[in-house]
Amino acid sequence: MIKTLASLAIVVPCYNEEEVINETVSRLKVLLAKLLSENKIAPKSRLYLVDDGSRDKTWELLHGFARTDPSIVAVKLSRNKGHQNALYAGLCLTEEDMVVSIDADLQDDPANIERMVDEYYLGNDVVYGVRSKRDSDTFFKRFTAEGYYHLMRAMGVDLVFNHADFRLMSRRALDAFKQYPEFNLFLRGIIREVGFPSSIVEYERHARFAGESKYPLAKMLSFAWEGITSFSIVPLRLITVLGFCTGLVSFVVLVWVLLVRVFTDSAIPGWASILIPLLFVGSVQLLCLGIIGEYLGKLYSETKRRPKYHLSDMVVMDKEPPSSME
C-alpha cells in the first residue's frame, strides 16, 4: 500500500487534432479513474490539453472538455509555436507531484502511464517511455530515426535510444528542468542533462489512431538539426578537420600540377587543374560558413531572450487563470 499519494498531471500538446482528440481524452480520463480507484494517485490529478494554435476545431473541443470536467485544463497559445514549445508551456503550468507528457495521436499507449507511476513510487524522478519495436514505421522512417540516435551518440549527445517525448517527471526533476532558460528547445536532450534517478518503460508504438502526422520529413529534418546544434559542437570541430583535409588535397594537386608542368609538354596554361581546386575550396568554405552561421543564429535568438510562448486563453473550472502569461 502506498502511504503518500502523489498527484498526477498529464500534458498533451495538440495541433489540428480534431479527428483524434475525443478518443484521446476519453482514454486518458478512463486511465485517471483507474489510477484513482487503485489508490495510486491523489484526487487532485489533472489532464492539461495545450492547443498550439490549431486551425481546425481542436480548441473548441478542448474548451468544451474543460467547461464540463474540473479535472481537465484547456490551454490555448496565442499562435503556433511548435511541438516543443507547446509541451514546455504545458509542463510549466502544472503544479502536481508528477507530470507525464504524451502526444495526442495515441501512438504512445496511455495504458503505459500506470507502469510509469509505479516506477515513480520506486524512487525514479524521470521515467522514459522507450519503443521496443518500430513496426508501425516505414523502413525509411525507421532507418533514419535509428540512424539519427546513433549519430547523436557519436557526437557526444546523451540521449535515450528510441525515446521521444513520452515520459514521466517528478516535481523535483521538473523544477530543475525549468532552470534551463534556452530558447532553442530540444527537450529529450535537456531532460537527460537534469539527471536524478531514472528508469525505462518499454512499449510497442502503434500507428496514429486518426488524422495525419504533424511531423513531415521537412519538420523531422529541422528538428534533427536543432538537436545536433543545441547539444553538440562536433560540427564546428569537423570544420577544422575538413580544412586540414582540404589543405592536404590541395597540396597533392599542387605537386601533381608541378610534376606535369616539369616533366611533360602537355600542360596548357589555365587548364582544369586550376579551376577544380578553386571550385572545391569555394564550396567547402560556403559549407563551413553555413555551419558557423547556424550556431551564430542560435546565439542571436538566445541573446534576445524572447518568451517561448504566450497564453491566449486558459479554461479551468476550480481555479483562476495565471495573472502573468509567459
C-alpha positions in Angstrom: 0.0 0.0 0.0 1.3 3.4 -0.9 1.3 5.7 2.1 1.6 9.1 0.5 -0.3 9.5 -2.7 1.2 11.9 -5.4 -1.0 14.0 -7.7 -0.6 13.3 -11.4 -0.7 15.8 -14.3 -0.9 14.5 -17.9 0.2 17.1 -20.5 -1.0 16.7 -24.1 0.2 19.2 -26.8 -2.4 19.4 -29.6 -2.1 20.8 -33.1 -5.0 20.2 -35.5 -6.1 17.1 -33.7 -9.9 17.3 -34.0 -10.1 13.8 -35.5 -8.4 12.1 -32.6 -8.8 14.3 -29.5 -12.2 12.9 -28.4 -10.7 9.4 -28.2 -7.5 10.6 -26.6 -9.4 12.5 -23.8 -11.7 9.5 -23.3 -8.8 7.1 -22.8 -6.9 9.4 -20.5 -10.0 10.0 -18.4 -10.5 6.3 -18.1 -6.9 5.9 -17.1 -7.1 8.6 -14.4 -10.2 7.0 -13.0 -8.5 3.6 -12.9 -5.4 5.0 -11.1 -7.7 6.8 -8.6 -9.7 3.6 -7.9 -6.5 1.7 -7.3 -5.3 4.3 -4.9 -2.2 5.1 -6.9 -2.7 8.9 -7.4 -4.2 11.7 -5.4 -7.7 13.0 -6.2 -6.3 16.4 -7.4 -4.9 15.0 -10.6 -5.4 16.7 -13.9 -5.3 16.5 -17.6 -3.7 19.5 -19.4 -4.6 20.0 -23.0 -2.5 22.6 -24.8 -3.7 23.9 -28.1 -0.7 25.0 -30.2 -2.5 27.5 -32.5 -4.7 24.9 -34.2 -6.5 26.0 -37.4 -9.3 23.4 -37.1 -11.9 22.8 -34.3 -9.4 21.5 -31.8 -9.7 24.5 -29.4 -13.5 24.4 -29.5 -13.4 20.7 -28.4 -10.7 21.4 -25.7 -12.8 24.3 -24.4 -15.8 22.1 -24.1 -14.0 19.4 -22.2 -12.7 21.9 -19.6 -16.1 23.5 -19.2 -17.7 20.3 -18.2 -14.9 18.4 -16.4 -13.0 20.0 -13.5 -10.1 17.6 -13.9 -9.4 19.0 -17.4 -7.4 22.2 -18.0 -7.6 23.6 -21.5 -4.8 26.0 -22.6 -4.6 28.0 -25.8 -1.4 29.5 -27.1 -1.7 32.8 -29.0 -0.1 31.3 -32.1 1.6 28.1 -33.3 4.9 27.9 -31.5 5.8 24.3 -32.4 5.5 21.0 -30.5 8.4 21.6 -28.1 7.3 25.0 -27.0 3.7 23.8 -26.6 4.9 20.9 -24.5 7.1 23.3 -22.5 4.2 25.6 -21.8 2.1 22.7 -20.5 4.8 21.4 -18.3 5.4 24.8 -16.8 1.7 25.3 -16.0 1.4 22.2 -13.9 1.6 22.1 -10.1 1.2 18.3 -9.5 3.7 16.0 -7.9 4.5 14.1 -11.1 3.9 15.0 -14.7 3.5 12.8 -17.8 3.9 14.2 -21.3 2.2 12.3 -24.2 1.2 13.2 -27.8 -2.4 13.3 -28.8 -2.1 10.8 -31.7 -2.3 7.7 -29.4 0.8 6.2 -30.9 2.0 6.0 -27.3 -0.5 3.9 -25.5 -1.8 5.8 -22.4 -2.0 2.4 -20.5 1.7 2.6 -20.1 1.4 5.6 -17.8 0.4 3.3 -15.0 3.7 1.5 -15.3 5.5 4.9 -15.2 3.6 5.8 -12.0 4.8 2.5 -10.4 8.3 3.4 -11.3 7.9 6.8 -9.7 6.9 5.2 -6.4 10.0 3.1 -6.6 12.1 6.3 -6.4 12.6 7.3 -10.0 12.3 11.0 -10.8 12.3 10.5 -14.6 10.7 7.6 -16.4 11.4 7.3 -20.1 9.0 5.7 -22.5 11.1 3.7 -24.9 9.8 2.0 -28.1 10.6 -1.7 -28.1 9.6 -2.0 -31.8 9.0 0.3 -34.7 6.8 -2.0 -36.7 4.3 0.8 -37.4 7.0 2.9 -39.1 8.1 2.7 -42.7 11.5 1.4 -43.5 12.7 4.9 -44.4 11.5 6.4 -41.1 12.8 3.5 -39.0 16.2 3.6 -40.7 16.6 7.4 -40.5 15.3 7.6 -36.9 17.6 4.9 -35.5 20.5 6.3 -37.6 19.9 9.7 -36.0 20.1 8.3 -32.5 23.4 6.7 -33.4 24.7 9.9 -34.9 23.8 11.9 -31.8 25.6 9.5 -29.6 28.7 9.6 -31.9 28.6 13.4 -31.4 28.6 13.1 -27.6 24.9 13.9 -27.0 23.4 11.8 -24.2 20.0 10.5 -25.5 17.9 7.6 -24.5 17.7 5.4 -27.6 14.2 5.2 -29.2 12.8 7.7 -26.7 10.7 10.7 -27.9 8.7 12.8 -25.6 6.6 10.2 -23.7 7.9 10.4 -20.2 7.2 11.0 -16.5 8.9 13.6 -14.4 8.8 14.2 -10.7 8.2 17.7 -9.4 11.9 17.8 -8.3 13.0 17.0 -11.8 10.6 19.4 -13.4 11.7 22.3 -11.1 15.3 21.5 -12.2 14.3 21.4 -15.8 12.8 24.9 -15.5 16.2 26.3 -14.7 17.3 25.7 -18.3 16.4 29.0 -19.9 17.4 28.3 -23.5 15.2 29.5 -26.3 16.1 26.6 -28.7 14.3 23.7 -27.1 15.3 20.1 -27.5 13.6 18.6 -24.5 14.8 15.0 -24.8 18.3 16.3 -24.5 17.7 18.9 -21.8 15.9 16.4 -19.5 18.9 14.0 -19.7 21.0 16.9 -18.5 18.9 17.3 -15.4 19.9 13.9 -14.0 18.3 12.4 -10.9 17.3 8.7 -10.7 15.6 7.4 -13.8 14.2 4.2 -15.3 12.8 3.0 -18.6 9.4 1.6 -19.6 9.4 -0.3 -22.9 6.3 -0.4 -25.0 5.1 -1.1 -28.6 4.3 2.0 -30.6 1.1 2.0 -32.7 0.1 3.7 -35.8 -1.9 7.0 -35.4 -5.4 6.5 -34.3 -6.7 9.1 -36.8 -5.5 12.1 -38.7 -2.2 12.9 -40.4 1.2 13.2 -38.9 2.2 16.7 -37.9 5.9 15.9 -38.5 6.5 15.6 -42.2 10.0 15.0 -43.5 11.0 18.7 -43.6 10.0 19.2 -40.0 11.7 16.0 -38.9 15.0 17.1 -40.6 14.7 20.6 -39.0 14.1 19.0 -35.6 17.0 16.7 -36.0 19.3 19.5 -36.9 18.0 21.5 -33.9 19.0 18.7 -31.6 22.5 18.4 -33.1 23.3 22.1 -33.0 21.8 22.5 -29.5 23.8 19.9 -27.8 27.0 19.3 -29.8 29.9 21.4 -31.1 31.2 18.5 -33.1 30.1 20.1 -36.4 32.3 23.1 -35.6 35.2 20.8 -34.9 34.6 18.9 -38.1 35.2 22.2 -39.9 38.8 22.2 -38.6 39.2 18.6 -39.8 37.7 19.4 -43.1 40.0 22.4 -43.5 43.0 20.2 -42.8 41.8 17.6 -45.4 41.2 20.3 -47.9 44.6 21.7 -47.5 46.1 18.2 -47.9 44.2 17.6 -51.1 45.2 21.0 -52.4 48.9 20.3 -51.7 48.7 16.9 -53.5 47.1 18.6 -56.5 49.8 21.3 -56.4 52.5 18.7 -56.5 50.8 16.9 -59.4 50.5 20.1 -61.4 54.2 20.9 -60.9 55.2 17.4 -61.9 53.0 17.7 -65.1 54.5 21.1 -65.8 58.1 20.0 -65.4 58.1 16.5 -66.9 55.5 16.8 -69.8 54.9 19.1 -72.7 51.1 18.7 -72.5 50.5 21.4 -69.9 48.1 24.1 -71.0 48.1 27.4 -69.2 44.8 27.9 -67.3 43.7 24.3 -67.5 41.2 22.5 -65.3 43.7 21.8 -62.5 43.3 25.4 -61.5 39.5 25.6 -61.8 38.7 22.3 -60.0 40.6 23.1 -56.7 39.2 26.6 -56.8 35.6 25.3 -57.0 36.3 22.6 -54.4 37.7 25.0 -51.9 35.0 27.5 -52.5 32.2 25.0 -51.9 33.9 23.9 -48.7 34.2 27.5 -47.5 30.5 28.0 -48.1 29.6 24.9 -46.2 31.7 25.9 -43.3 30.2 29.4 -43.2 26.8 27.8 -43.2 27.5 25.7 -40.2 29.1 28.6 -38.4 26.1 30.8 -39.3 23.7 28.2 -37.8 25.5 28.4 -34.4 25.6 32.2 -34.6 21.9 32.3 -35.4 21.3 30.3 -32.2 23.4 32.8 -30.2 21.3 35.6 -31.8 18.0 34.0 -30.8 19.2 33.2 -27.3 20.5 36.7 -26.5 17.2 38.3 -27.4 15.5 36.3 -24.6 12.1 36.4 -26.2 9.3 34.4 -24.4 8.8 30.9 -25.6 5.0 31.3 -25.7 2.1 33.5 -24.8 -1.2 32.2 -23.4 -4.3 33.3 -25.3 -6.8 31.5 -23.0 -6.9 29.1 -20.2 -10.1 27.3 -19.1 -10.2 25.5 -15.7 -13.3 25.1 -13.5 -11.9 25.5 -10.0 -9.0 27.8 -10.4 -8.3 31.3 -11.8 -6.0 31.6 -14.8 -2.5 32.8 -14.0 -2.1 36.6 -13.8 1.1 36.6 -15.9 1.3 34.9 -19.2 4.8 34.0 -20.3 
